[in-house]
C-alpha cells in the first residue's frame, strides 16, 4: 500500500559560505552617505542588493558593537537574513563602543569545522573601532584561510553623531587609512 512519512537524510553542501559582520555602533548612525542616508541605512541597502545575487550561498550574521555576537547561524533562509537586516540598530546590543575585531572572531567561529564550503567574512563598517582587536582577528582569519573583505561606509571627513548616552556629540569618520594599515600589517606578517 501507499504510506506517507518523512526521512531525514544528511546532505553535504559545497560552494561558498559568507558571514556578514555588521558594525552596529552608534557611529553608524552618522548621516554622511549619499541621499542623506545614515551609514547603517546605506549598509542595509547594500546588503539587500548583495542578497539578490547570492543564490546557493549559505549566510550567517554577526553583530559587532563592543563585542561580537552570532545573531544568525549559517543558513540558506534568506527571509531570516532580511528580517535581521531590517532590524539593524545600535539598540540591539548594550555593549559600549565598537569592536570590529571581536565581530571577525565571532564570524570565524560561525563556520563549522571541516566545512566543505569555502568560508568568507564580509565586514560592513565605518572602521571607527574603539579597541585594538582588529589586527589579531585578521591574523586569526588568515591562519584559518578565511578571506576578510571590509566594505566601508561614510565619509573620510569627520561628522558629528550622538553617542550612546543620548547627550554627547562625538566626531566620527570612515577610518579608511587605519584599516588599510591593519590590512598591510596582516599581509606583511603572513
N, C-alpha and C positions, 0 to 999 in steps of 0.2 A: 504494500500500500504506500500511499504518499505520507511523508512525515515532514514537519517543519522544525526548524531549530537554528541555533547559531553554533558556530565552532570558531574559537579563537585560533588564528593562525599567525605565528610571528612572521613579520615582513622585514627584510633588511632594505633600508633605503640608501641609495647612493646619491651623489650630486653635491650640492652646496648647502651649508647651514650658516645663517647670519645671526649675530646677536646685535640688536640695536641698543646702544647705550645712550640714554637721554640725560643730559645735564639739565636738571630742573631747579637749579639755584635761582635766587632772586635776580641775579644779573641777567638772566634770560628773559626777564620782563621788560628790559630796555627796548624802547620803540625806535630802533635805528635801522630797520630793514626796509626795503622798497615798499612803497604804498603805505608807509607808516605802521607796518606790522611790527609786533614785538618779535624778538628773536625766537621765542617759543612758538608763536603762531607761524613764523616762517619755517621752523623745523617741522611742524605738523603738515603744512602744505607740501614740503619737500618729500617727507616720508610717504604721504599718500600717493604721490606720483611714483615713488620707487616701488611701492607695493603693487601697482598696476603692471609692473614689468618683471615681477619676481615669481612667476608661475613655477611650481615644482621645487621651491626653495623653502626649507624649514627656517623659522624665525623664533628667536627668544628676545625678551625685552628686559633690560636692566635700567633702573633709575639711579642716578648719581646726584647726591646732594649731601655733602658731609660724610657720606657712606655710600656703598654700592649695594643695591638690593635687587635680587632677581624677582621681577614682577610677573613675568610670564615665562614658564619653561619652554624649551624648544617645541614648536608646534607647527602644524600646517593650517591651523584655524585662523585665517586672516581676519575674520569677524572679531575675534578676541583681540587681535593686534590693533584693529581700527578703533575698538572701544577704548583701549588703553591710550592710543594717540589722542582721541577726543578729550580724555580727562587729564592730560599732562598739565601739571601745575606745581609750583613750589610748595603748595599746601599738602601734597601727597606724602611728604616726609617732614618730620620735625627736626631732623639733623640740621645743624647750622653750618654755613659755609658751603664750599664746593670741593669735592674730591673726585675728580675725573679718574684718577688712578685707581681708587677703590672700585669705581664702576667697571674699569677694564678688568680688574681681578675677578669681580663677580661674573663678568662675561666669560672669562676663561673657564670658570667653574660651571658655567651653564651648559657646556658641551659634555656629553657622555664620554667616558674614557673609551678608547679604541673605536670611535665612531667611524663608519665608512664614508661619512660626509666630510667635505672639506670645510672646516670652520673659518669664518671671517668675523671680525669685530668692526662695527661701524659706530663711531662716536660722533654725536651731534652736540656741539658745544660752542661757547664763545672763548674757550681756553682760559678763562679767568679763574684759575684754580687757587684755593686758599691753603692747600697743604703741598707737600713736595713728593707725593707718591706716584706721580705720573711716570717718571723715568724708570723706577723699579718695576712698575706694572708693564711698561713697554718691553723691558728686558725679559720679564716672565713670559709674555706673549711670544716673544722671539724664541725663547727656549722651547716652547710648545710647537712652534712653527705656525702660529696663528697670525695672519696679517691683520694689522690695525689700520683703519682708514679714519682720518679725522675730517669731519665736514664742519667748517667754521661758519658762524653766523654773527652778524653785527658789523659795525664799522671799526676801523683801526683808531679813529679819534674817540676821545672819551665822551661818554654820555652819562648823565645823572639818572640814577634809578633808586627807588625806595628800598631800603634794606628790610630784612625780615622782621625787625621790631616795629615796622609801620611808621616810624618817625624820622629816621636818619636817612639822608640822601648820601649815596656813595657814587664814586666815579667808576665806570666800567667801560671796557673796550674789548674788541676782538684782539686777543693776545697772540697774534699770528707769529711774531718773531720768537716769542717764548716757546711756542710749540715746535717751530722749526728747529730751534736749538736743541730741544729734547730729542727730537727725531734724529738729528745729525749725531748727537752723542750716542744714542742707541745703536745707530748704524755703524759708528766707528768701533764700538765695543764688540759687535757681533759680525 
